Amino acid sequence: MTHIIKVNEHGDLYLPSEVLVKLQPGTFYSLEVQGDILILRPERSGVLSPEEKAAKWRKWAASHSANSPGLPDEALRRENIYD
């Protein structure tokens, strides 16, 4: 069965309700484009293991460390936190 989807000026996709009822709530989907066809493939549940979360956080932190000035030591003192 063919369904028509609409893309607005911001690039948002609008799916017909008959398509949405077939999708599982909370599931992440990857979008594959094959010519004129868009394919939605279910991804993992989106829940990361503690190790994956830690690795993702370390990667994010490493990407920002060179660009930020950091905090001076006095900013981390208890008596200065509440000023």
C-alpha positions in Angstrom: 0.0 0.0 0.0 1.3 3.5 -0.9 1.0 6.4 1.5 1.6 10.1 0.9 3.8 12.0 3.3 4.2 15.7 3.5 7.3 17.7 4.2 6.9 21.3 5.5 9.1 24.3 4.9 11.2 23.3 8.0 11.8 19.7 6.7 9.4 18.1 9.1 7.8 14.9 7.8 4.0 14.4 8.3 2.9 10.8 8.3 -0.8 9.7 7.8 -2.4 8.3 10.9 -2.8 4.9 9.4 1.0 4.7 9.1 1.5 6.0 12.7 -0.6 3.3 14.3 1.8 0.7 12.9 4.8 2.4 14.5 5.8 1.4 18.0 5.7 4.4 20.4 9.2 5.3 21.8 11.0 3.4 19.1 13.8 5.1 17.2 13.9 4.7 13.4 16.7 5.2 11.0 15.7 6.7 7.6 17.2 5.3 4.5 16.7 7.0 1.1 16.7 4.8 -2.0 15.9 7.0 -4.9 12.3 8.2 -4.5 11.7 5.8 -1.6 12.1 6.5 2.1 12.6 3.5 4.3 12.1 3.6 8.1 14.0 0.9 9.9 13.5 0.3 13.7 16.6 0.9 15.7 17.5 -0.4 19.1 15.3 0.8 21.9 17.4 3.9 22.4 18.5 2.8 25.8 22.2 2.8 26.2 24.1 0.6 28.6 26.1 2.3 31.4 29.3 1.7 29.4 27.9 3.2 26.3 26.6 6.2 28.3 30.0 6.7 29.8 31.8 6.5 26.4 29.3 8.9 24.9 29.9 11.4 27.8 33.7 11.1 27.6 33.6 11.7 23.8 31.4 14.8 24.3 33.6 16.1 27.2 36.8 15.6 25.1 35.2 17.5 22.2 34.7 20.5 24.4 37.8 20.6 26.6 40.1 22.3 24.2 37.6 25.0 23.4 36.6 26.0 27.0 38.5 28.1 29.4 37.4 25.9 32.4 36.6 27.2 35.9 39.1 28.8 38.2 39.7 26.8 41.4 38.1 29.5 43.6 34.8 29.0 41.7 34.7 25.4 43.0 35.1 26.3 46.6 32.0 25.6 48.7 31.8 29.1 50.1 31.9 30.7 46.6 29.3 28.4 45.0 26.3 30.2 46.7 27.4 33.8 46.0 
